[in-house]
Each structure stands twice: as C-alpha cells, then as structure tokens.
Amino acid sequence: MTEYYMGVKQVAEHLGITPGGLLNLKLPEPDVCIGRTRGWKTETIDAWNASRPGRGVGGGRPKKHAD
C-alpha cells in the first residue's frame, strides 16, 4: 500500500497560506524524512492545526478601557 505525504509546499496549500507563511509556524515533527526533505501525513497536519491557538491569543496591544 502506498502512503502519501505532504511537503512544505503542500502543507501550505492545505492550510491556505503561503509557503513563506510557514516560516513563522513551528510545524510538528515530520512523519518521514527523505534526505533533507520532510513529509507529513494529512492527519498529522490536521491534528496539529486543530491544537494551535487561535488568532490574537496571547498577543497584541491591550484594548483601551472606556472610562
């Protein structure tokens, strides 16, 4: 049975971001390495993406309070 893995470009496409956008993210450990090329199963990326905090969590400028 053939197993399929996604490279960095395919992971970016799967997540709907640019490959350069992945540079800001800490990807999970790859499921496979062939030479210096990393590969992930779709299930691995989906589980990792679901566990990431949402946009704006823990960062940004505090909101001003209305006095």
N, C-alpha and C positions, 0 to 999 in steps of 0.2 A: 504494500500500500504506500503510495506517495504522500509525503507530508509537505505542506506548503507553509512558507514563512514569508514575512514581510520585511523588507529592508527599510532603511530610514525614509526613503522617498515614499514608499507605500504606506508607512505608518503615518507620515504627514498627510497624505491624501485621505487616509482612513479617518483621521481626526479633523480634517477640513482646515488644516493650517499649512503654511509654507514649510519646506524643509529647514529653512533658516530659523523659523519659529521654534523648532525642536531644540535648538541650541540652548534655549532658556529653560528647558524642562529636564528634569532628572528621570530619564527613561528607566524602566525596570531592567534587571539583568536579562540579557538575551537568552532565548531558548536554545540557540545554536550559534556557533561561530565557525566560519569557513575562512581561514586565513585571518584577515583583519576585518572581514565583513560580518556584521551582526545581523541576526534574524530573530523575529518574534512571531509567535502564533497569534492569530487574531484574538483568541480567548485571553491571552496574556495581556495584550494591549487594552482590550475592553475592560478587564478587571482592574488594571492599573488606573485607567482613565476614570472609572467609576469611583475609585477611592481617593482621587485628588480633591483638594479643597476647591470650592467654587471661586469665581472671580471676585476679587476685592476682599477676600478673607485675610485678616491679619495685616493689612497694609493700607497705604493711602493716607491722605491728610484727614485728621479728625474733623467732623462736621461742627460748624459753629452752632452754639445753642442760642435760641431766641430768648432774650431776657425780658 
